Amino acid sequence: MTRRLEIRQSVFARDERVAGEIRREMASRGILFLNLIGSPGAGKTTLLEHTLGRTSLRCAVVEGDVATDRDAARIAARKIPVVQINTQGGCHLEAHLVRRGLEALPLDGVDLVVVENVGNLVCPAEFDLGEDAKVAVASTAEGDDKPLKYPSLFVQARGVVLTKTDLLPHVPFSRERFWGDVALLKEGTERFEVAAPRGEGMEAWIAALERWAAEKRRPKAPGGAPQ
């Protein structure tokens, strides 16, 4: 049992080192690096498609899936650099896999790299990919109870995007309960409500991305805070 624990610690330690290397590289390039996490069908790829088509930021995407390159093909159709990582059954991406994906992307001149993680609210939240922030994506169709059922992601997330708000008249979903639970877990999380194909709510979401990217590029004071 002790030997297994030591091996597990070694694997995590290696991946944490790689995450640190990614974080330093993204910092040196001034690239905002986001980890997008949500359930299958939450609308992560649709959100990305309609974000990439509206923002002035120069973007690249790392797509994580168990199998197929269908999501990557949707992003590529937008003329955005994208690389697909298939985990062959794994429930999350790890930093060493993401680093390989980043090596295949043209990062010169890029402002924003988004990792669309494997569809899962549990495992991806536990692994550091070197990201600047995690963004939680949840849809109205999933129900309003997800923050308290899957607290780790919502505690860590800098922003929460509630998708498919056009379905609100047709599904049992309480905005008050959902956002109340988000606030209960963490004060100050940035909140967004979107119906991406309709463009509803996208301006606020894109404005936040552009603000975060500007903050990332801003020179740092000696203590590490933006000047």
N, C-alpha and C positions, 0 to 999 in steps of 0.2 A: 504493500500500500504506500509506504514512504517513497519507494522508487518511482511509482507512478506519479506521485505528487511532484517530485523533483523534475521529471520529464515535462509535466504540464507547465510548471513554472518556467522551465527553460524555453519552451515554445512561446509562451506569452512574452517573456523577456525579449526574445529575438524579434517578435513582431512589434513590440513597443519601441525597440531601437529603430526599426524601419519606419514606423510612424513618425518618430522624431526627425529622421532624415527627410521624409516627405515634408514635414512642417517647415523645416529650415529652408528647403528648396523653394517652396511656395512663398515663403517670406522674402527670400532673396529676389524672387521674380516679381513680387508685389501682386501675386495672384490670389484672389479670394477662392477658398477651397471648401466646398460644402458637401455634406453627407446627407442625402435625401432618403428618409426612411418612412415606410408605410406598408400597409397590408397589400396583398395582391388585389388589384381592382380598385385601389383607393384613388387612382387617377394621377399617379406620379409621372408617367410618361406623357400623358395629355397635358399636365401642368407644364412640363418641360417644353413640349412642342410649342405651346402658345406663349411661353416666356421667351424662348429663343427668337420667336418671330417678332417680338415687340421691343425688346431691350436694345439699347445701343452698346451694351457690353459685348466684347468679343469673347465667345464662349467655346468650351470644349466639354465633352461628356464622357464619363466612364459608366457603361451599363453593366450591371450585375444581374445575372439570372441563373437559375439552375440549368436551363437548357434553352436552345434556340437563339437566334439573333434578331428576332422580330422587333424588339424595342429599339435596338441599335439601328435597324433599317429605317424606322420611323424618324429617328433623329437625323440620320444621314440624308434623308429626303429634304431636310431643311437646310442642307449645305453646311452643316455644322460638323467639325471634326469629332469623331466618336470612335471608341473602341469597346468591343464586347468582351466581357469576362464571364465564362460559364463555369459554375462551381461543381457541376456533375454530382449534384445531390446535396452540397453544402448549403446551410441555411443563412449564410452571411458572407460578406467579403472580408478579407484580412489584408493588412497593410502590404505584405509582400506581393500579393496578387495585384493590388492597386498600383504599386510601384511599377510593375511590369506593364500595366496598362498605360500609365503616364509616359513611360519610355516610348510608347508607340504613337503618342500624340505630338503634334507640332505646337509647343507651348510658347514659342516666341511671339510676343505681342498679344497674348491671351490675358484677359482681365478676370475671367471666372471659369473655374472647373467645377462641375457638379458630378458627384458620384451618385447614380441612382442605385441604391443598394437592393439586394435580394428582397422580394416581398415578404416581410416578416416584421412584427412589432417587438420581438423579444431579442433574438440573438444579435442582430446588427447593432443594437443600442449598446452592447457590451464591449465592442471592439473599436479601439482608436485607429483611425485610418490616417491620422495626421491632419485632419480637417480643422478649419477654423471654427466651424459650428455644425451641429446637427440640426436638421429641419424635419419636424414631424409632419406627416401628411395623413389626414383622416378624412373620410367621406361621410356625408350625411346618411348614405345608405347603410353604413356599418353600424349605426346606432350611436347614441350620445354617451355611452358608458366606458369608452375606450381609455380615457386618461387614467382613471383609477384602477382599471384592470391591468394596464400595462404601464405602470408609473415610471419605470426607469427611463424610457425614451422621453417622456414629457418633462421629467425633472431636468434632463440634460439639454433639451432643445432650446435653441435661441429663438426660434420661431415655430409657430404651429399654423399650418394651412388647412383650413376646412374646405374641402372640395364638394362639388356637385350640389351647391346651394340651390340650384334651380329645382331640385327634387324635394325641397322642404315642404311644399304643399301636399306631397304624396307619400311621405314617410313619417313614422313616429320619431321625431327628433326634437329635443329641447336644447336650443341655443344656450339658455340660462344654465342648464345643468352641465353641459359640455364645457363652456368657458369658466363656469364656477369651479369645476373640478381641476381645470388647467391652473387656475389661480391658486387653488388650495395646495397644489403640488409645488408651484414655483411662481413667485411674484415677478412681474416685469417681462414675462415672455411676450414677444411680439405676436400679434394675432392677425390672421388674414382669412377672409371668407371669399371664395371664388367659385364662379361657374366658368371655367377656363374657355370652353369652345365659344361661349357667348361674349367673352371679354369682360364679364362682370367681376369686379374686384381686382382685376389684374394690374391696374395702375398702382395701387397701394403696394402690392407685392413686388412689382418691378422697381418701384421707387426705393423700397427697402434694400433690395439687392444692390442697386446702384449706390446707395448710401454706405452699405457694408463694404463694397468694393473700394469706395473712396477712402474709407477709414483704413482699409488694409494698405493702401498705397501711401498714406500720409506718413511722413517721417516720424520716427519714434524718438522721444526724449531719452536721456540716459537711463532713466528708471524703467523704460519699456512702454510707457504710456504714449499715445499719439500727442504730437505737439500741437 
